[in-house]
Amino acid sequence: MLNHFTLRTLCWFLLVIPAPVAMGQEVDWKGTVGEAVGTLQRYLQINTTNPPGDVTEAADFLQQILE
C-alpha cells in the first residue's frame, strides 16, 4: 500500500508544478481541486498491494502526468 510520503509527494506535484505556468492568470481553484482529486482517485485505484508489489502501472500513470 502507498505510504504517506508518496501521497504527499503526488499531491504536491499535482498542485505546485503547474503554478509557474499560471502566473499572472486567475486560478480556478474549484477546477484545480477537482482535477487533483480525480487524478489522485485514479492513482489510488491502481493495485500496488504486496505481494507482489508490482508498481509498474502506478509508475507509468505518474509518468504520463509529469510529461
mmCIF file of the N, C-alpha and C atoms, coordinates in Angstrom:
data_MODEL
# 
_entry.id   MODEL 
# 
loop_
_atom_site.group_PDB 
_atom_site.id 
_atom_site.type_symbol 
_atom_site.label_atom_id 
_atom_site.label_alt_id 
_atom_site.label_comp_id 
_atom_site.label_asym_id 
_atom_site.label_entity_id 
_atom_site.label_seq_id 
_atom_site.pdbx_PDB_ins_code 
_atom_site.Cartn_x 
_atom_site.Cartn_y 
_atom_site.Cartn_z 
_atom_site.occupancy 
_atom_site.B_iso_or_equiv 
_atom_site.pdbx_formal_charge 
_atom_site.auth_seq_id 
_atom_site.auth_comp_id 
_atom_site.auth_asym_id 
_atom_site.auth_atom_id 
_atom_site.pdbx_PDB_model_num 
ATOM 1   N N  . MET A 1 1  ? 0.841   -1.176 0.000   1.00 0.00 ? 1  MET A N  1 
ATOM 2   C CA . MET A 1 1  ? 0.000   0.000  0.000   1.00 0.00 ? 1  MET A CA 1 
ATOM 3   C C  . MET A 1 1  ? 0.887   1.241  0.000   1.00 0.00 ? 1  MET A C  1 
ATOM 4   N N  . LEU A 1 2  ? 0.391   2.304  -0.539  1.00 0.00 ? 2  LEU A N  1 
ATOM 5   C CA . LEU A 1 2  ? 1.165   3.532  -0.629  1.00 0.00 ? 2  LEU A CA 1 
ATOM 6   C C  . LEU A 1 2  ? 1.361   4.156  0.748   1.00 0.00 ? 2  LEU A C  1 
ATOM 7   N N  . ASN A 1 3  ? 2.544   4.692  0.964   1.00 0.00 ? 3  ASN A N  1 
ATOM 8   C CA . ASN A 1 3  ? 2.775   5.345  2.242   1.00 0.00 ? 3  ASN A CA 1 
ATOM 9   C C  . ASN A 1 3  ? 2.424   6.831  2.143   1.00 0.00 ? 3  ASN A C  1 
ATOM 10  N N  . HIS A 1 4  ? 2.411   7.500  3.288   1.00 0.00 ? 4  HIS A N  1 
ATOM 11  C CA . HIS A 1 4  ? 2.019   8.911  3.327   1.00 0.00 ? 4  HIS A CA 1 
ATOM 12  C C  . HIS A 1 4  ? 2.969   9.789  2.517   1.00 0.00 ? 4  HIS A C  1 
ATOM 13  N N  . PHE A 1 5  ? 4.256   9.469  2.514   1.00 0.00 ? 5  PHE A N  1 
ATOM 14  C CA . PHE A 1 5  ? 5.212   10.274 1.758   1.00 0.00 ? 5  PHE A CA 1 
ATOM 15  C C  . PHE A 1 5  ? 4.870   10.273 0.273   1.00 0.00 ? 5  PHE A C  1 
ATOM 16  N N  . THR A 1 6  ? 4.531   9.115  -0.266  1.00 0.00 ? 6  THR A N  1 
ATOM 17  C CA . THR A 1 6  ? 4.178   9.013  -1.681  1.00 0.00 ? 6  THR A CA 1 
ATOM 18  C C  . THR A 1 6  ? 2.934   9.830  -1.987  1.00 0.00 ? 6  THR A C  1 
ATOM 19  N N  . LEU A 1 7  ? 1.931   9.744  -1.133  1.00 0.00 ? 7  LEU A N  1 
ATOM 20  C CA . LEU A 1 7  ? 0.699   10.500 -1.354  1.00 0.00 ? 7  LEU A CA 1 
ATOM 21  C C  . LEU A 1 7  ? 0.939   12.002 -1.256  1.00 0.00 ? 7  LEU A C  1 
ATOM 22  N N  . ARG A 1 8  ? 1.714   12.431 -0.279  1.00 0.00 ? 8  ARG A N  1 
ATOM 23  C CA . ARG A 1 8  ? 2.018   13.865 -0.147  1.00 0.00 ? 8  ARG A CA 1 
ATOM 24  C C  . ARG A 1 8  ? 2.803   14.350 -1.354  1.00 0.00 ? 8  ARG A C  1 
ATOM 25  N N  . THR A 1 9  ? 3.740   13.554 -1.820  1.00 0.00 ? 9  THR A N  1 
ATOM 26  C CA . THR A 1 9  ? 4.528   13.942 -2.989  1.00 0.00 ? 9  THR A CA 1 
ATOM 27  C C  . THR A 1 9  ? 3.642   14.076 -4.217  1.00 0.00 ? 9  THR A C  1 
ATOM 28  N N  . LEU A 1 10 ? 2.740   13.140 -4.422  1.00 0.00 ? 10 LEU A N  1 
ATOM 29  C CA . LEU A 1 10 ? 1.823   13.211 -5.555  1.00 0.00 ? 10 LEU A CA 1 
ATOM 30  C C  . LEU A 1 10 ? 0.968   14.465 -5.478  1.00 0.00 ? 10 LEU A C  1 
ATOM 31  N N  . CYS A 1 11 ? 0.402   14.733 -4.322  1.00 0.00 ? 11 CYS A N  1 
ATOM 32  C CA . CYS A 1 11 ? -0.429  15.940 -4.165  1.00 0.00 ? 11 CYS A CA 1 
ATOM 33  C C  . CYS A 1 11 ? 0.385   17.196 -4.420  1.00 0.00 ? 11 CYS A C  1 
ATOM 34  N N  . TRP A 1 12 ? 1.614   17.223 -3.940  1.00 0.00 ? 12 TRP A N  1 
ATOM 35  C CA . TRP A 1 12 ? 2.473   18.382 -4.144  1.00 0.00 ? 12 TRP A CA 1 
ATOM 36  C C  . TRP A 1 12 ? 2.721   18.599 -5.636  1.00 0.00 ? 12 TRP A C  1 
ATOM 37  N N  . PHE A 1 13 ? 3.041   17.545 -6.357  1.00 0.00 ? 13 PHE A N  1 
ATOM 38  C CA . PHE A 1 13 ? 3.264   17.666 -7.794  1.00 0.00 ? 13 PHE A CA 1 
ATOM 39  C C  . PHE A 1 13 ? 2.016   18.143 -8.517  1.00 0.00 ? 13 PHE A C  1 
ATOM 40  N N  . LEU A 1 14 ? 0.865   17.629 -8.135  1.00 0.00 ? 14 LEU A N  1 
ATOM 41  C CA . LEU A 1 14 ? -0.372  17.993 -8.818  1.00 0.00 ? 14 LEU A CA 1 
ATOM 42  C C  . LEU A 1 14 ? -0.764  19.440 -8.578  1.00 0.00 ? 14 LEU A C  1 
ATOM 43  N N  . LEU A 1 15 ? -0.411  19.981 -7.438  1.00 0.00 ? 15 LEU A N  1 
ATOM 44  C CA . LEU A 1 15 ? -0.838  21.337 -7.103  1.00 0.00 ? 15 LEU A CA 1 
ATOM 45  C C  . LEU A 1 15 ? 0.232   22.397 -7.322  1.00 0.00 ? 15 LEU A C  1 
ATOM 46  N N  . VAL A 1 16 ? 1.502   22.061 -7.180  1.00 0.00 ? 16 VAL A N  1 
ATOM 47  C CA . VAL A 1 16 ? 2.556   23.070 -7.214  1.00 0.00 ? 16 VAL A CA 1 
ATOM 48  C C  . VAL A 1 16 ? 3.237   23.183 -8.575  1.00 0.00 ? 16 VAL A C  1 
ATOM 49  N N  . ILE A 1 17 ? 3.468   22.094 -9.247  1.00 0.00 ? 17 ILE A N  1 
ATOM 50  C CA . ILE A 1 17 ? 4.194   22.124 -10.513 1.00 0.00 ? 17 ILE A CA 1 
ATOM 51  C C  . ILE A 1 17 ? 3.522   23.025 -11.551 1.00 0.00 ? 17 ILE A C  1 
ATOM 52  N N  . PRO A 1 18 ? 2.192   22.989 -11.710 1.00 0.00 ? 18 PRO A N  1 
ATOM 53  C CA . PRO A 1 18 ? 1.569   23.855 -12.717 1.00 0.00 ? 18 PRO A CA 1 
ATOM 54  C C  . PRO A 1 18 ? 1.573   25.338 -12.353 1.00 0.00 ? 18 PRO A C  1 
ATOM 55  N N  . ALA A 1 19 ? 1.930   25.711 -11.136 1.00 0.00 ? 19 ALA A N  1 
ATOM 56  C CA . ALA A 1 19 ? 1.841   27.097 -10.675 1.00 0.00 ? 19 ALA A CA 1 
ATOM 57  C C  . ALA A 1 19 ? 2.614   28.092 -11.542 1.00 0.00 ? 19 ALA A C  1 
ATOM 58  N N  . PRO A 1 20 ? 3.874   27.851 -11.928 1.00 0.00 ? 20 PRO A N  1 
ATOM 59  C CA . PRO A 1 20 ? 4.580   28.846 -12.743 1.00 0.00 ? 20 PRO A CA 1 
ATOM 60  C C  . PRO A 1 20 ? 3.912   29.102 -14.090 1.00 0.00 ? 20 PRO A C  1 
ATOM 61  N N  . VAL A 1 21 ? 3.265   28.125 -14.651 1.00 0.00 ? 21 VAL A N  1 
ATOM 62  C CA . VAL A 1 21 ? 2.591   28.287 -15.932 1.00 0.00 ? 21 VAL A CA 1 
ATOM 63  C C  . VAL A 1 21 ? 1.424   29.250 -15.799 1.00 0.00 ? 21 VAL A C  1 
ATOM 64  N N  . ALA A 1 22 ? 0.754   29.219 -14.666 1.00 0.00 ? 22 ALA A N  1 
ATOM 65  C CA . ALA A 1 22 ? -0.443  30.028 -14.462 1.00 0.00 ? 22 ALA A CA 1 
ATOM 66  C C  . ALA A 1 22 ? -0.150  31.407 -13.883 1.00 0.00 ? 22 ALA A C  1 
ATOM 67  N N  . MET A 1 23 ? 1.114   31.765 -13.706 1.00 0.00 ? 23 MET A N  1 
ATOM 68  C CA . MET A 1 23 ? 1.432   33.067 -13.120 1.00 0.00 ? 23 MET A CA 1 
ATOM 69  C C  . MET A 1 23 ? 0.812   34.173 -13.959 1.00 0.00 ? 23 MET A C  1 
ATOM 70  N N  . GLY A 1 24 ? 0.177   35.107 -13.279 1.00 0.00 ? 24 GLY A N  1 
ATOM 71  C CA . GLY A 1 24 ? -0.447  36.220 -13.967 1.00 0.00 ? 24 GLY A CA 1 
ATOM 72  C C  . GLY A 1 24 ? -1.861  35.928 -14.420 1.00 0.00 ? 24 GLY A C  1 
ATOM 73  N N  . GLN A 1 25 ? -2.329  34.735 -14.208 1.00 0.00 ? 25 GLN A N  1 
ATOM 74  C CA . GLN A 1 25 ? -3.683  34.361 -14.589 1.00 0.00 ? 25 GLN A CA 1 
ATOM 75  C C  . GLN A 1 25 ? -4.483  34.033 -13.335 1.00 0.00 ? 25 GLN A C  1 
ATOM 76  N N  . GLU A 1 26 ? -5.773  34.268 -13.414 1.00 0.00 ? 26 GLU A N  1 
ATOM 77  C CA . GLU A 1 26 ? -6.659  33.900 -12.308 1.00 0.00 ? 26 GLU A CA 1 
ATOM 78  C C  . GLU A 1 26 ? -6.756  32.375 -12.238 1.00 0.00 ? 26 GLU A C  1 
ATOM 79  N N  . VAL A 1 27 ? -6.647  31.835 -11.037 1.00 0.00 ? 27 VAL A N  1 
ATOM 80  C CA . VAL A 1 27 ? -6.674  30.389 -10.850 1.00 0.00 ? 27 VAL A CA 1 
ATOM 81  C C  . VAL A 1 27 ? -8.100  29.941 -10.547 1.00 0.00 ? 27 VAL A C  1 
ATOM 82  N N  . ASP A 1 28 ? -8.549  28.937 -11.260 1.00 0.00 ? 28 ASP A N  1 
ATOM 83  C CA . ASP A 1 28 ? -9.849  28.325 -10.996 1.00 0.00 ? 28 ASP A CA 1 
ATOM 84  C C  . ASP A 1 28 ? -9.637  27.224 -9.963  1.00 0.00 ? 28 ASP A C  1 
ATOM 85  N N  . TRP A 1 29 ? -9.692  27.597 -8.675  1.00 0.00 ? 29 TRP A N  1 
ATOM 86  C CA . TRP A 1 29 ? -9.371  26.657 -7.615  1.00 0.00 ? 29 TRP A CA 1 
ATOM 87  C C  . TRP A 1 29 ? -10.337 25.488 -7.560  1.00 0.00 ? 29 TRP A C  1 
ATOM 88  N N  . LYS A 1 30 ? -11.606 25.728 -7.823  1.00 0.00 ? 30 LYS A N  1 
ATOM 89  C CA . LYS A 1 30 ? -12.571 24.620 -7.796  1.00 0.00 ? 30 LYS A CA 1 
ATOM 90  C C  . LYS A 1 30 ? -12.227 23.594 -8.871  1.00 0.00 ? 30 LYS A C  1 
ATOM 91  N N  . GLY A 1 31 ? -11.879 24.068 -10.046 1.00 0.00 ? 31 GLY A N  1 
ATOM 92  C CA . GLY A 1 31 ? -11.490 23.160 -11.124 1.00 0.00 ? 31 GLY A CA 1 
ATOM 93  C C  . GLY A 1 31 ? -10.185 22.448 -10.827 1.00 0.00 ? 31 GLY A C  1 
ATOM 94  N N  . THR A 1 32 ? -9.227  23.188 -10.251 1.00 0.00 ? 32 THR A N  1 
ATOM 95  C CA . THR A 1 32 ? -7.929  22.610 -9.930  1.00 0.00 ? 32 THR A CA 1 
ATOM 96  C C  . THR A 1 32 ? -8.063  21.539 -8.858  1.00 0.00 ? 32 THR A C  1 
ATOM 97  N N  . VAL A 1 33 ? -8.835  21.837 -7.829  1.00 0.00 ? 33 VAL A N  1 
ATOM 98  C CA . VAL A 1 33 ? -9.032  20.858 -6.757  1.00 0.00 ? 33 VAL A CA 1 
ATOM 99  C C  . VAL A 1 33 ? -9.749  19.626 -7.303  1.00 0.00 ? 33 VAL A C  1 
ATOM 100 N N  . GLY A 1 34 ? -10.759 19.841 -8.127  1.00 0.00 ? 34 GLY A N  1 
ATOM 101 C CA . GLY A 1 34 ? -11.482 18.714 -8.711  1.00 0.00 ? 34 GLY A CA 1 
ATOM 102 C C  . GLY A 1 34 ? -10.584 17.839 -9.565  1.00 0.00 ? 34 GLY A C  1 
ATOM 103 N N  . GLU A 1 35 ? -9.722  18.476 -10.343 1.00 0.00 ? 35 GLU A N  1 
ATOM 104 C CA . GLU A 1 35 ? -8.793  17.721 -11.190 1.00 0.00 ? 35 GLU A CA 1 
ATOM 105 C C  . GLU A 1 35 ? -7.795  16.936 -10.335 1.00 0.00 ? 35 GLU A C  1 
ATOM 106 N N  . ALA A 1 36 ? -7.264  17.579 -9.294  1.00 0.00 ? 36 ALA A N  1 
ATOM 107 C CA . ALA A 1 36 ? -6.294  16.911 -8.424  1.00 0.00 ? 36 ALA A CA 1 
ATOM 108 C C  . ALA A 1 36 ? -6.929  15.728 -7.699  1.00 0.00 ? 36 ALA A C  1 
ATOM 109 N N  . VAL A 1 37 ? -8.139  15.915 -7.210  1.00 0.00 ? 37 VAL A N  1 
ATOM 110 C CA . VAL A 1 37 ? -8.833  14.828 -6.509  1.00 0.00 ? 37 VAL A CA 1 
ATOM 111 C C  . VAL A 1 37 ? -9.116  13.677 -7.471  1.00 0.00 ? 37 VAL A C  1 
ATOM 112 N N  . GLY A 1 38 ? -9.558  13.990 -8.673  1.00 0.00 ? 38 GLY A N  1 
ATOM 113 C CA . GLY A 1 38 ? -9.829  12.948 -9.661  1.00 0.00 ? 38 GLY A CA 1 
ATOM 114 C C  . GLY A 1 38 ? -8.578  12.167 -10.028 1.00 0.00 ? 38 GLY A C  1 
ATOM 115 N N  . THR A 1 39 ? -7.477  12.885 -10.202 1.00 0.00 ? 39 THR A N  1 
ATOM 116 C CA . THR A 1 39 ? -6.213  12.225 -10.534 1.00 0.00 ? 39 THR A CA 1 
ATOM 117 C C  . THR A 1 39 ? -5.753  11.342 -9.380  1.00 0.00 ? 39 THR A C  1 
ATOM 118 N N  . LEU A 1 40 ? -5.855  11.853 -8.164  1.00 0.00 ? 40 LEU A N  1 
ATOM 119 C CA . LEU A 1 40 ? -5.458  11.061 -7.001  1.00 0.00 ? 40 LEU A CA 1 
ATOM 120 C C  . LEU A 1 40 ? -6.340  9.825  -6.858  1.00 0.00 ? 40 LEU A C  1 
ATOM 121 N N  . GLN A 1 41 ? -7.629  9.960  -7.109  1.00 0.00 ? 41 GLN A N  1 
ATOM 122 C CA . GLN A 1 41 ? -8.526  8.806  -7.037  1.00 0.00 ? 41 GLN A CA 1 
ATOM 123 C C  . GLN A 1 41 ? -8.145  7.743  -8.067  1.00 0.00 ? 41 GLN A C  1 
ATOM 124 N N  . ARG A 1 42 ? -7.831  8.172  -9.291  1.00 0.00 ? 42 ARG A N  1 
ATOM 125 C CA . ARG A 1 42 ? -7.413  7.202  -10.319 1.00 0.00 ? 42 ARG A CA 1 
ATOM 126 C C  . ARG A 1 42 ? -6.104  6.521  -9.910  1.00 0.00 ? 42 ARG A C  1 
ATOM 127 N N  . TYR A 1 43 ? -5.184  7.299  -9.333  1.00 0.00 ? 43 TYR A N  1 
ATOM 128 C CA . TYR A 1 43 ? -3.901  6.752  -8.902  1.00 0.00 ? 43 TYR A CA 1 
ATOM 129 C C  . TYR A 1 43 ? -4.096  5.715  -7.788  1.00 0.00 ? 43 TYR A C  1 
ATOM 130 N N  . LEU A 1 44 ? -4.974  6.015  -6.844  1.00 0.00 ? 44 LEU A N  1 
ATOM 131 C CA . LEU A 1 44 ? -5.189  5.104  -5.718  1.00 0.00 ? 44 LEU A CA 1 
ATOM 132 C C  . LEU A 1 44 ? -5.894  3.817  -6.123  1.00 0.00 ? 44 LEU A C  1 
ATOM 133 N N  . GLN A 1 45 ? -6.560  3.808  -7.259  1.00 0.00 ? 45 GLN A N  1 
ATOM 134 C CA . GLN A 1 45 ? -7.243  2.608  -7.733  1.00 0.00 ? 45 GLN A CA 1 
ATOM 135 C C  . GLN A 1 45 ? -6.282  1.600  -8.363  1.00 0.00 ? 45 GLN A C  1 
ATOM 136 N N  . ILE A 1 46 ? -5.069  2.013  -8.631  1.00 0.00 ? 46 ILE A N  1 
ATOM 137 C CA . ILE A 1 46 ? -4.080  1.110  -9.217  1.00 0.00 ? 46 ILE A CA 1 
ATOM 138 C C  . ILE A 1 46 ? -3.596  0.156  -8.127  1.00 0.00 ? 46 ILE A C  1 
ATOM 139 N N  . ASN A 1 47 ? -3.630  -1.131 -8.409  1.00 0.00 ? 47 ASN A N  1 
ATOM 140 C CA . ASN A 1 47 ? -3.265  -2.151 -7.428  1.00 0.00 ? 47 ASN A CA 1 
ATOM 141 C C  . ASN A 1 47 ? -1.752  -2.208 -7.256  1.00 0.00 ? 47 ASN A C  1 
ATOM 142 N N  . THR A 1 48 ? -1.287  -1.784 -6.081  1.00 0.00 ? 48 THR A N  1 
ATOM 143 C CA . THR A 1 48 ? 0.138   -1.860 -5.752  1.00 0.00 ? 48 THR A CA 1 
ATOM 144 C C  . THR A 1 48 ? 0.354   -2.635 -4.455  1.00 0.00 ? 48 THR A C  1 
ATOM 145 N N  . THR A 1 49 ? -0.621  -3.475 -4.092  1.00 0.00 ? 49 THR A N  1 
ATOM 146 C CA . THR A 1 49 ? -0.528  -4.200 -2.827  1.00 0.00 ? 49 THR A CA 1 
ATOM 147 C C  . THR A 1 49 ? 0.570   -5.250 -2.871  1.00 0.00 ? 49 THR A C  1 
ATOM 148 N N  . ASN A 1 50 ? 1.049   -5.609 -1.698  1.00 0.00 ? 50 ASN A N  1 
ATOM 149 C CA . ASN A 1 50 ? 2.071   -6.644 -1.564  1.00 0.00 ? 50 ASN A CA 1 
ATOM 150 C C  . ASN A 1 50 ? 1.409   -7.932 -1.131  1.00 0.00 ? 50 ASN A C  1 
ATOM 151 N N  . PRO A 1 51 ? 1.851   -9.108 -1.562  1.00 0.00 ? 51 PRO A N  1 
ATOM 152 C CA . PRO A 1 51 ? 2.659   -9.313 -2.737  1.00 0.00 ? 51 PRO A CA 1 
ATOM 153 C C  . PRO A 1 51 ? 1.830   -9.163 -4.002  1.00 0.00 ? 51 PRO A C  1 
ATOM 154 N N  . PRO A 1 52 ? 2.321   -9.006 -5.127  1.00 0.00 ? 52 PRO A N  1 
ATOM 155 C CA . PRO A 1 52 ? 3.732   -8.970 -5.474  1.00 0.00 ? 52 PRO A CA 1 
ATOM 156 C C  . PRO A 1 52 ? 4.331   -7.578 -5.398  1.00 0.00 ? 52 PRO A C  1 
ATOM 157 N N  . GLY A 1 53 ? 3.522   -6.549 -5.202  1.00 0.00 ? 53 GLY A N  1 
ATOM 158 C CA . GLY A 1 53 ? 4.085   -5.210 -5.095  1.00 0.00 ? 53 GLY A CA 1 
ATOM 159 C C  . GLY A 1 53 ? 4.471   -4.634 -6.438  1.00 0.00 ? 53 GLY A C  1 
ATOM 160 N N  . ASP A 1 54 ? 3.808   -5.040 -7.491  1.00 0.00 ? 54 ASP A N  1 
ATOM 161 C CA . ASP A 1 54 ? 4.116   -4.538 -8.826  1.00 0.00 ? 54 ASP A CA 1 
ATOM 162 C C  . ASP A 1 54 ? 3.649   -3.093 -8.945  1.00 0.00 ? 54 ASP A C  1 
ATOM 163 N N  . VAL A 1 55 ? 4.585   -2.186 -9.095  1.00 0.00 ? 55 VAL A N  1 
ATOM 164 C CA . VAL A 1 55 ? 4.259   -0.761 -9.152  1.00 0.00 ? 55 VAL A CA 1 
ATOM 165 C C  . VAL A 1 55 ? 4.461   -0.183 -10.553 1.00 0.00 ? 55 VAL A C  1 
ATOM 166 N N  . THR A 1 56 ? 4.655   -1.043 -11.541 1.00 0.00 ? 56 THR A N  1 
ATOM 167 C CA . THR A 1 56 ? 4.900   -0.574 -12.903 1.00 0.00 ? 56 THR A CA 1 
ATOM 168 C C  . THR A 1 56 ? 3.739   0.256  -13.424 1.00 0.00 ? 56 THR A C  1 
ATOM 169 N N  . GLU A 1 57 ? 2.517   -0.210 -13.212 1.00 0.00 ? 57 GLU A N  1 
ATOM 170 C CA . GLU A 1 57 ? 1.349   0.524  -13.699 1.00 0.00 ? 57 GLU A CA 1 
ATOM 171 C C  . GLU A 1 57 ? 1.242   1.892  -13.012 1.00 0.00 ? 57 GLU A C  1 
ATOM 172 N N  . ALA A 1 58 ? 1.523   1.946  -11.712 1.00 0.00 ? 58 ALA A N  1 
ATOM 173 C CA . ALA A 1 58 ? 1.482   3.216  -10.981 1.00 0.00 ? 58 ALA A CA 1 
ATOM 174 C C  . ALA A 1 58 ? 2.570   4.158  -11.489 1.00 0.00 ? 58 ALA A C  1 
ATOM 175 N N  . ALA A 1 59 ? 3.746   3.638  -11.748 1.00 0.00 ? 59 ALA A N  1 
ATOM 176 C CA . ALA A 1 59 ? 4.837   4.465  -12.262 1.00 0.00 ? 59 ALA A CA 1 
ATOM 177 C C  . ALA A 1 59 ? 4.509   5.000  -13.650 1.00 0.00 ? 59 ALA A C  1 
ATOM 178 N N  . ASP A 1 60 ? 3.917   4.177  -14.495 1.00 0.00 ? 60 ASP A N  1 
ATOM 179 C CA . ASP A 1 60 ? 3.511   4.628  -15.832 1.00 0.00 ? 60 ASP A CA 1 
ATOM 180 C C  . ASP A 1 60 ? 2.462   5.728  -15.741 1.00 0.00 ? 60 ASP A C  1 
ATOM 181 N N  . PHE A 1 61 ? 1.521   5.586  -14.818 1.00 0.00 ? 61 PHE A N  1 
ATOM 182 C CA . PHE A 1 61 ? 0.481   6.596  -14.615 1.00 0.00 ? 61 PHE A CA 1 
ATOM 183 C C  . PHE A 1 61 ? 1.110   7.937  -14.228 1.00 0.00 ? 61 PHE A C  1 
ATOM 184 N N  . LEU A 1 62 ? 2.023   7.909  -13.253 1.00 0.00 ? 62 LEU A N  1 
ATOM 185 C CA . LEU A 1 62 ? 2.678   9.143  -12.825 1.00 0.00 ? 62 LEU A CA 1 
ATOM 186 C C  . LEU A 1 62 ? 3.544   9.733  -13.931 1.00 0.00 ? 62 LEU A C  1 
ATOM 187 N N  . GLN A 1 63 ? 4.180   8.888  -14.717 1.00 0.00 ? 63 GLN A N  1 
ATOM 188 C CA . GLN A 1 63 ? 4.999   9.374  -15.820 1.00 0.00 ? 63 GLN A CA 1 
ATOM 189 C C  . GLN A 1 63 ? 4.146   10.142 -16.820 1.00 0.00 ? 63 GLN A C  1 
ATOM 190 N N  . GLN A 1 64 ? 2.961   9.638  -17.124 1.00 0.00 ? 64 GLN A N  1 
ATOM 191 C CA . GLN A 1 64 ? 2.062   10.325 -18.056 1.00 0.00 ? 64 GLN A CA 1 
ATOM 192 C C  . GLN A 1 64 ? 1.657   11.691 -17.519 1.00 0.00 ? 64 GLN A C  1 
ATOM 193 N N  . ILE A 1 65 ? 1.431   11.794 -16.223 1.00 0.00 ? 65 ILE A N  1 
ATOM 194 C CA . ILE A 1 65 ? 1.040   13.072 -15.622 1.00 0.00 ? 65 ILE A CA 1 
ATOM 195 C C  . ILE A 1 65 ? 2.190   14.070 -15.689 1.00 0.00 ? 65 ILE A C  1 
ATOM 196 N N  . LEU A 1 66 ? 3.389   13.605 -15.420 1.00 0.00 ? 66 LEU A N  1 
ATOM 197 C CA . LEU A 1 66 ? 4.536   14.504 -15.319 1.00 0.00 ? 66 LEU A CA 1 
ATOM 198 C C  . LEU A 1 66 ? 5.143   14.882 -16.665 1.00 0.00 ? 66 LEU A C  1 
ATOM 199 N N  . GLU A 1 67 ? 4.762   14.207 -17.725 1.00 0.00 ? 67 GLU A N  1 
ATOM 200 C CA . GLU A 1 67 ? 5.314   14.546 -19.043 1.00 0.00 ? 67 GLU A CA 1 
ATOM 201 C C  . GLU A 1 67 ? 4.580   15.704 -19.656 1.00 0.00 ? 67 GLU A C  1 
# 
